């Protein structure tokens, strides 16, 4: 039902989020087993699905049927221009394992049918080429994998380091997601590499894929890791010198069938309000709960931030002593005015 | 009863060991779809042990199940009555009957815990109550006191889980008083739970027995802390948290950084209660104990290994957290002192200062007494180090500039420490919070400073610290923080203007101010206005339209901002009548806003009562001044 909710929210233009639906063709093993197709494209914006509870209809911004080509899909993602104009754009592929996310985002292994990512790489440079008289461009990229709750830099070769005979060089890369004062989300600790052509960008991408946790049983592993590619395009206006940076994030999500299995990994029973926590390691939580107004609550877990305890007030009303002076002065002033002194005599 | 060395007895002991192993070790490996497999096996073994014990009883002809179990013991009553009974009446703990009761009681205890762990609460309760009934027949002694405590701990947990907090309280408080009395009257290392079914060679050392017994009592303290918290008795809860921490140190059962963070958190609680002596003690202990966690791995070491890198992060961050707690200590100490010393317009009242100074002597005596009776942290090695950290900062309210400055400097030092880890890039929000605290330290120190010029300089430090950040932050993502900063900058500039004005007034009257001073004052006025206005603009829509309705969090500040902008405009000094007119008009405009908004939204009046009254008056009076000015201007032309 989570998936249903997400699918049904397609088409919210005011939220600047567009949801496309692509229907995968029946594959050989499904055909061999005599599987029945339960999804049907009604029109460009809706599909029907035969569910155990009957026929359901879902709305999207655009629907692509099983016959649609990679080119068809790419034409509709005209977001590259926006990136060059300095906006941030993000494309996600969401779906169960085996539903064709990687095919859509990356393409087939031999690249006979390249997906969104390789097409994007080329498109970026094509558009830049068209505008080369007016702008100076710089393109760089980072590529990360989120696997078992840890971010791995895919542009740093892990295998390479392990086999290296030279002295230990590469640092143990810990990538953290942070937001800087400009509000830009960046991956701290991630290697960023520049590229001067679509081919170069693609080569980086291939290097990244080689470094992924992918074993022979491809589906098993890639179903648990998310692939995140960030491409930054910095454009400098040759006329007025202004610089803008746009970022394109391309994400191939792990299989959504795992989305439900979130939550605590430990064996603790859900703690009700008045129950006692047996473990002394929870002493910190007990102490933190002694008052809702603790001046500072130390973090216990370095990954989580406790925004709930942060001060929400804009100003501390209890400390307005300039206010008190102001008010006292003004009161006196008003009293004098009211008591008959002329307005000229009194500096209001 | 089977003799201690017989084969039968050995078999029982083996069974017990097996059951323990199944419960503690094997159960962790149970699969998700059969999570209690090992515990069910353990239960069977425990039942068998129980039956064996009962059959020994029958064999020895000592069975006394009949009479006394029929006797209804009254439900657990708080404390003393129960305890006295427990120590004075009944079978001797080390008599054969007493030992039998203890052994059976132990099995019932383990069965009870087993059922609770497998989510069969009422069965668990039944077994635990059986255990109590068996023990009630005996006097408290070294042979059974540990069991006494354990079983009541478990019942406390059980009843709390059912939201019957008072019942839980009863059991735990009984455990507490039994422990206390036992330690006072006897104190021998008591038999541990696991020893009831141990062979001779496996008995524990005295040291180990004591350790386990004390751990059980530490849990009693810890559970009571939670119970008191749930009952809303926060102060008591805090005391029990304090005791738990204390015991952890004494018994050497703690992980340094975790302990240190807990003590630092507890200090924050004490600070909210104005108990700075306890707060300081907690923080000093946190500082010393966090040092026990070892050296921070160097950057080079962190590069080499993932574990070292992780450890470096952890240590550095947690120590930075303790520094932040210290900053709050210094800040609150100064702010509490200010609250006591200030008069009704926020200036230092020297009469109050004198009063407090003479009361100080008495406080100092109490501080000494307090130190002796208070719950001191530490062990032999750490008492001194903790005391020496405490000596670096006072815990009594500072009453003059010198004392205030001392506290300020300590706070400032911790600001530097905290900023070392919480650098701007990577920890924007944390970094700014620390700067805000630093600014607050300056602000409160300024209160103690008599010299206006020096005061101004302190406010300037605040501006220099916060202004660049305010302008640098992304407006969209850091909206709340920017609003806080804008407001603070506006108020700070206002303060500075006020001080410059007071300084100028002392030297000469308004008419003969030199142009340099006028320029300065006007600049500060404008700067303050600018930031109030920036804040108000941040409430508008992207198209610049002001909000129809002010949300609760911004209501007060927004109306105050308008009020202040009005005041500031009337303080601008200009010799040009047209400029004066412009200022007066802007001033009136802003007073009007306050009045009109409150008319349209009557619920807003409570947020700004005083400002509203004054605004109404000014809306009535200003037009007169404006008209007089206008006619003067017309006359002159």
Boltz contact constraints between the chains, C-beta under 6 A:
constraints:
  - contact:
      token1: [A, 171]
      token2: [B, 303]
      max_distance: 6.0
  - contact:
      token1: [A, 172]
      token2: [B, 306]
      max_distance: 6.0
  - contact:
      token1: [A, 172]
      token2: [B, 309]
      max_distance: 6.0
  - contact:
      token1: [A, 178]
      token2: [B, 426]
      max_distance: 6.0
  - contact:
      token1: [A, 180]
      token2: [B, 425]
      max_distance: 6.0
  - contact:
      token1: [A, 181]
      token2: [B, 428]
      max_distance: 6.0
  - contact:
      token1: [A, 181]
      token2: [B, 472]
      max_distance: 6.0
  - contact:
      token1: [A, 181]
      token2: [B, 473]
      max_distance: 6.0
  - contact:
      token1: [A, 182]
      token2: [B, 474]
      max_distance: 6.0
  - contact:
      token1: [A, 183]
      token2: [B, 474]
      max_distance: 6.0
  - contact:
      token1: [A, 183]
      token2: [B, 476]
      max_distance: 6.0
  - contact:
      token1: [A, 183]
      token2: [B, 477]
      max_distance: 6.0
  - contact:
      token1: [A, 188]
      token2: [B, 426]
      max_distance: 6.0
  - contact:
      token1: [A, 274]
      token2: [B, 160]
      max_distance: 6.0
  - contact:
      token1: [A, 274]
      token2: [B, 163]
      max_distance: 6.0
  - contact:
      token1: [A, 274]
      token2: [B, 165]
      max_distance: 6.0
  - contact:
      token1: [A, 274]
      token2: [B, 230]
      max_distance: 6.0
  - contact:
      token1: [A, 275]
      token2: [B, 160]
      max_distance: 6.0
  - contact:
      token1: [A, 275]
      token2: [B, 161]
      max_distance: 6.0
  - contact:
      token1: [A, 276]
      token2: [B, 157]
      max_distance: 6.0
  - contact:
      token1: [A, 276]
      token2: [B, 160]
      max_distance: 6.0
  - contact:
      token1: [A, 276]
      token2: [B, 223]
      max_distance: 6.0
  - contact:
      token1: [A, 276]
      token2: [B, 226]
      max_distance: 6.0
  - contact:
      token1: [A, 283]
      token2: [B, 262]
      max_distance: 6.0
  - contact:
      token1: [A, 284]
      token2: [B, 262]
      max_distance: 6.0
  - contact:
      token1: [A, 286]
      token2: [B, 225]
      max_distance: 6.0
  - contact:
      token1: [A, 286]
      token2: [B, 226]
      max_distance: 6.0
  - contact:
      token1: [A, 287]
      token2: [B, 241]
      max_distance: 6.0
  - contact:
      token1: [A, 287]
      token2: [B, 262]
      max_distance: 6.0
  - contact:
      token1: [A, 287]
      token2: [B, 265]
      max_distance: 6.0
  - contact:
      token1: [A, 287]
      token2: [B, 266]
      max_distance: 6.0
  - contact:
      token1: [A, 288]
      token2: [B, 265]
      max_distance: 6.0
  - contact:
      token1: [A, 290]
      token2: [B, 234]
      max_distance: 6.0
  - contact:
      token1: [A, 290]
      token2: [B, 238]
      max_distance: 6.0
  - contact:
      token1: [A, 290]
      token2: [B, 269]
      max_distance: 6.0
  - contact:
      token1: [A, 291]
      token2: [B, 269]
      max_distance: 6.0
  - contact:
      token1: [A, 291]
      token2: [B, 272]
      max_distance: 6.0
  - contact:
      token1: [A, 293]
      token2: [B, 272]
      max_distance: 6.0
  - contact:
      token1: [A, 294]
      token2: [B, 268]
      max_distance: 6.0
  - contact:
      token1: [A, 295]
      token2: [B, 268]
      max_distance: 6.0
  - contact:
      token1: [A, 295]
      token2: [B, 271]
      max_distance: 6.0
  - contact:
      token1: [A, 295]
      token2: [B, 328]
      max_distance: 6.0
  - contact:
      token1: [A, 296]
      token2: [B, 268]
      max_distance: 6.0
  - contact:
      token1: [A, 296]
      token2: [B, 324]
      max_distance: 6.0
  - contact:
      token1: [A, 296]
      token2: [B, 325]
      max_distance: 6.0
  - contact:
      token1: [A, 296]
      token2: [B, 328]
      max_distance: 6.0
  - contact:
      token1: [A, 298]
      token2: [B, 261]
      max_distance: 6.0
  - contact:
      token1: [A, 298]
      token2: [B, 264]
      max_distance: 6.0
  - contact:
      token1: [A, 298]
      token2: [B, 265]
      max_distance: 6.0
  - contact:
      token1: [A, 298]
      token2: [B, 321]
      max_distance: 6.0
  - contact:
      token1: [A, 299]
      token2: [B, 321]
      max_distance: 6.0
  - contact:
      token1: [A, 302]
      token2: [B, 317]
      max_distance: 6.0
  - contact:
      token1: [A, 314]
      token2: [B, 483]
      max_distance: 6.0
  - contact:
      token1: [A, 314]
      token2: [B, 484]
      max_distance: 6.0
  - contact:
      token1: [A, 314]
      token2: [B, 487]
      max_distance: 6.0
  - contact:
      token1: [A, 314]
      token2: [B, 557]
      max_distance: 6.0
  - contact:
      token1: [A, 315]
      token2: [B, 487]
      max_distance: 6.0
  - contact:
      token1: [A, 315]
      token2: [B, 557]
      max_distance: 6.0
  - contact:
      token1: [A, 321]
      token2: [B, 346]
      max_distance: 6.0
  - contact:
      token1: [A, 322]
      token2: [B, 494]
      max_distance: 6.0
  - contact:
      token1: [A, 322]
      token2: [B, 495]
      max_distance: 6.0
  - contact:
      token1: [A, 324]
      token2: [B, 345]
      max_distance: 6.0
  - contact:
      token1: [A, 324]
      token2: [B, 346]
      max_distance: 6.0
  - contact:
      token1: [A, 325]
      token2: [B, 345]
      max_distance: 6.0
  - contact:
      token1: [A, 326]
      token2: [B, 567]
      max_distance: 6.0
  - contact:
      token1: [A, 327]
      token2: [B, 610]
      max_distance: 6.0
  - contact:
      token1: [A, 328]
      token2: [B, 345]
      max_distance: 6.0
  - contact:
      token1: [A, 330]
      token2: [B, 614]
      max_distance: 6.0
  - contact:
      token1: [A, 334]
      token2: [B, 617]
      max_distance: 6.0
  - contact:
      token1: [A, 337]
      token2: [B, 621]
      max_distance: 6.0
  - contact:
      token1: [A, 343]
      token2: [B, 624]
      max_distance: 6.0
  - contact:
      token1: [A, 343]
      token2: [B, 625]
      max_distance: 6.0
  - contact:
      token1: [A, 343]
      token2: [B, 628]
      max_distance: 6.0
  - contact:
      token1: [A, 348]
      token2: [B, 570]
      max_distance: 6.0
  - contact:
      token1: [A, 348]
      token2: [B, 625]
      max_distance: 6.0
